């Protein structure tokens, strides 16, 4: 039996709620059950200790976005844009909370564990992080692609917007103007406000003369909508470059598409250092590989970028 079939068979026969770890050895993974019949601590994630993080200044503003994918019964994600000087960061709201805990003067192990479990159990978790203007004039993008975190850099200023200043809309209390552009194989309509003169927005969208408050693609699949804007003073955590496998944009996008299509079967067993299987809040199973959740998407994967 090859390594993959051995791992998969073990997952299938373990009761839900049991976690285990595997260690790569010459003769294949060694499975160690933790929890139900073990005296070891039954923890779905590594011990909740504060992460060592690197920060780049403080945010001046935060903009919370509701991100929706219009497939199946609909998917809704909570995301946030931290706007600082000179960079901004876009991430899932739970990741933002974990970063905030990690940079707090006093650690809170119980809260760290609570947020880690929330991240693991979340059906709709935005697994991409974007730092605009890091390095200067470029974006750094990371994506969770089990069993690793992949990353790449991409030049900013590539989106050629057409401005439609005669079209206006009120979003989150701000008067916004319309702009349109093509990016990543999709046609985007964005609404930006000159009242907040920062050239950034949700995800990788940028380059307008004001903050992008809403953006949607022409197929009606993806929509980002600002639901709160506030002054803030929270550390902006930089990517953990020691644990990110950097490549180029095209390779990472292709790797993500392949990973979402093949799931566990597409993972090279030699890359697996640890596996944890837990019972999800919805009653199914969570599979965590090298600390990265292999997400079970009820409506399949709908990429933001088609190319």
C-alpha positions in Angstrom: 0.0 0.0 0.0 1.5 3.4 -1.0 1.9 6.2 1.5 -1.2 8.1 0.3 -3.5 5.1 0.5 -2.2 4.3 3.9 -2.9 7.8 5.3 -6.3 7.9 3.6 -7.3 4.5 5.0 -6.2 5.5 8.5 -8.3 8.7 8.3 -11.4 6.7 7.2 -11.2 4.2 10.0 -10.5 6.7 12.8 -13.6 7.8 14.8 -14.5 11.5 14.2 -13.0 13.7 16.9 -9.8 11.7 17.1 -6.6 13.6 16.2 -3.3 12.0 15.2 0.1 13.0 14.0 2.3 11.4 11.3 6.1 11.5 11.0 7.8 10.9 7.7 10.1 7.9 7.9 11.8 5.8 5.3 9.1 3.1 5.5 6.2 5.6 5.5 4.2 7.6 8.0 4.0 6.5 11.6 0.5 7.1 12.9 0.1 8.1 16.5 -3.5 8.4 17.8 -4.1 11.2 20.3 -7.3 11.7 22.3 -9.9 9.0 22.7 -7.6 6.1 24.0 -4.5 8.1 24.7 -3.4 9.9 27.9 -2.0 12.7 25.9 -3.7 16.0 25.7 -6.5 16.0 23.1 -5.9 19.2 21.3 -7.0 19.8 17.7 -4.1 22.2 17.1 -0.6 22.8 18.4 -0.4 24.2 21.9 -1.9 27.7 22.1 1.3 29.7 22.6 1.8 33.2 21.1 3.4 33.2 17.7 6.6 35.1 17.0 5.5 37.7 14.5 7.2 40.6 12.6 5.2 43.8 12.3 5.5 46.8 9.9 4.1 49.8 11.8 0.5 50.3 12.7 -2.7 50.6 10.7 -4.3 54.1 10.4 -7.7 52.7 9.4 -9.5 49.4 9.2 -12.2 48.6 6.6 -14.3 45.5 7.2 -15.7 43.9 4.1 -18.4 41.3 3.6 -17.2 39.0 0.8 -19.9 36.9 -0.9 -19.6 34.1 -3.5 -22.9 33.6 -5.3 -22.9 29.9 -5.7 -25.2 27.2 -4.3 -26.9 28.6 -1.3 -24.4 31.5 -1.2 -21.2 31.9 0.8 -20.4 34.8 3.1 -16.9 35.6 4.5 -15.8 38.3 7.0 -12.7 40.0 5.8 -10.7 43.1 6.7 -8.3 45.6 5.1 -5.8 47.2 7.4 -4.6 50.5 5.9 -1.3 51.8 7.0 1.6 53.8 5.7 3.1 52.7 3.4 1.4 49.3 3.1 -2.0 47.7 3.6 -3.0 44.2 4.4 -6.1 42.2 3.5 -7.0 39.0 5.3 -9.8 37.0 6.9 -11.2 38.5 10.0 -10.3 35.5 12.2 -6.7 35.8 11.0 -6.8 39.5 11.9 -7.9 38.6 15.4 -5.2 36.0 15.8 -2.6 38.6 14.7 -4.0 41.0 17.2 -3.7 38.4 20.0 -0.1 37.6 18.9 1.0 41.2 19.1 -0.8 41.9 22.5 1.5 42.8 25.4 0.0 40.0 27.5 -0.7 36.6 25.9 -4.1 34.8 26.4 -3.7 31.1 25.7 -7.5 30.4 26.0 -8.3 33.1 23.5 -5.6 31.9 21.1 -7.0 28.4 21.2 -10.6 29.7 20.7 -9.5 31.6 17.6 -7.5 28.8 16.2 -10.5 26.4 16.6 -12.7 29.0 14.9 -10.3 29.3 12.0 -10.2 25.5 11.7 -13.9 25.0 11.9 -14.9 27.9 9.6 -16.6 26.6 6.5 -16.1 30.0 4.8 -12.6 31.1 5.5 -10.7 33.5 3.2 -7.4 31.7 2.9 -5.5 34.3 0.9 -3.6 37.2 2.5 -2.5 40.3 0.5 0.0 42.9 1.4 -0.2 45.9 -1.0 3.0 47.9 -1.4 5.2 45.1 0.1 7.8 45.5 -1.2 7.4 49.0 -2.5 5.4 49.1 -5.8 4.5 45.4 -5.5 2.1 43.1 -3.7 3.0 40.0 -1.6 0.3 37.4 -1.8 0.1 34.2 0.3 -2.4 31.3 0.0 -3.0 28.3 2.1 -2.5 25.3 -0.2 -2.2 22.2 1.9 0.3 21.0 3.0 2.0 24.4 2.6 1.5 28.1 2.5 2.5 29.3 -1.0 3.4 32.9 -1.9 4.4 35.2 -4.7 5.1 38.9 -5.5 3.2 40.8 -8.2 3.7 44.3 -9.4 1.0 46.9 -8.5 -0.4 49.4 -11.0 -1.4 46.7 -13.5 -5.1 47.3 -13.3 -6.2 49.8 -16.0 -9.4 51.4 -14.6 -12.0 53.3 -16.6 -13.6 56.0 -14.4 -17.3 56.8 -14.7 -17.7 59.8 -12.5 -21.3 60.4 -13.5 -22.3 57.3 -11.6 -22.6 57.6 -7.9 -23.6 55.3 -5.0 -23.7 55.6 -1.2 -21.9 52.8 0.6 -21.4 52.7 4.3 -22.2 56.4 4.5 -19.7 57.5 1.8 -20.5 58.9 -1.6 -18.7 56.6 -4.2 -17.9 56.8 -7.9 -17.9 53.9 -10.3 -14.9 52.4 -12.1 -14.5 49.3 -14.3 -11.5 47.2 -15.3 -10.4 43.7 -16.3 -8.2 41.7 -14.0 -7.5 38.0 -13.5 -9.8 37.0 -16.3 -12.8 38.8 -14.9 -14.5 42.1 -15.5 -14.8 44.2 -12.3 -17.0 47.1 -11.3 -15.6 49.0 -8.3 -17.1 51.8 -6.3 -14.5 54.1 -4.6 -14.8 57.2 -2.4 -12.7 60.3 -2.7 -13.5 61.0 0.9 -10.9 58.4 1.9 -7.9 59.2 -0.5 -6.0 56.0 -0.3 -5.3 53.9 -3.4 -6.2 50.5 -2.0 -9.1 48.1 -1.6 -10.2 44.6 -0.9 -8.2 41.6 -2.1 -5.7 42.7 -4.8 -7.8 45.6 -6.1 -6.0 48.9 -6.1 -5.0 51.9 -8.2 -8.1 54.2 -7.8 -7.9 57.7 -6.3 -9.9 56.6 -3.3 -10.6 53.6 -1.1 -12.6 50.9 -2.9 -15.8 50.4 -0.9 -17.4 47.8 -3.1 -16.3 45.6 -6.0 -18.1 42.9 -8.0 -17.4 40.8 -11.1 -19.6 40.9 -14.2 -20.8 37.3 -13.6 -22.2 38.2 -10.2 -20.1 35.5 -8.5 -17.8 37.6 -6.3 -18.8 40.7 -4.3 -16.8 42.7 -1.7 -18.9 45.3 0.2 -17.6 47.5 3.0 -19.7 47.3 6.1 -17.6 49.3 8.6 -14.8 51.8 8.3 -12.9 53.1 11.4 -9.8 54.8 12.6 -7.5 52.2 14.2 -4.1 51.7 15.6 -3.4 48.0 15.3 0.0 46.4 14.3 0.2 45.1 10.7 1.7 41.7 10.8 4.1 40.8 8.0 4.2 37.4 6.2 6.1 34.7 7.9 8.6 34.2 5.1 10.4 31.3 6.8 7.2 29.3 6.5 6.0 30.4 3.0 7.1 28.6 -0.1 7.6 31.4 -2.7 7.1 30.9 -6.4 5.5 33.0 -9.2 1.9 34.0 -9.6 1.0 31.6 -12.4 2.5 28.6 -10.6 0.7 29.4 -7.4 -2.6 29.9 -9.1 -2.3 26.6 -11.0 -1.2 24.8 -7.8 -4.3 26.2 -6.0 -6.7 25.1 -8.7 -5.1 21.6 -8.8 -5.2 21.4 -5.0 -8.9 22.3 -4.8 -9.7 19.8 -7.6 -7.8 16.8 -6.2 -7.9 17.4 -2.4 -6.0 14.9 -0.3 -5.2 12.7 -3.3 -3.1 15.5 -4.9 -0.7 15.9 -1.9 2.7 14.3 -2.0 3.0 12.1 1.1 6.6 13.0 1.5 5.6 16.6 2.2 3.4 15.6 5.1 4.9 16.2 8.6 1.7 16.1 10.6 -2.0 15.3 10.2 -4.9 16.1 12.6 -8.4 14.8 12.0 -11.2 16.4 14.1 -14.9 16.6 14.2 -16.2 19.9 12.7 -19.0 22.1 14.1 -21.2 20.9 11.3 -20.7 17.2 12.2 -18.2 16.3 9.4 -14.4 16.0 9.7 -11.6 18.6 9.6 -8.3 17.4 8.1 -5.3 19.5 9.1 -2.1 18.9 7.3 1.1 20.6 8.6 -1.2 23.0 10.4 -3.1 23.9 7.1 -6.7 22.9 7.0 -7.8 20.9 3.9 -11.1 22.8 3.5 -14.2 20.9 2.5 -16.1 23.4 0.3 -19.8 22.6 0.1 -20.3 24.5 -3.2 -16.9 23.6 -4.7 -14.1 26.1 -5.4 -15.0 29.4 -7.2 -11.6 31.2 -7.9 -11.3 35.0 -7.9 -8.8 34.7 -10.7 -9.5 32.6 -13.8 -6.1 33.4 -15.3 
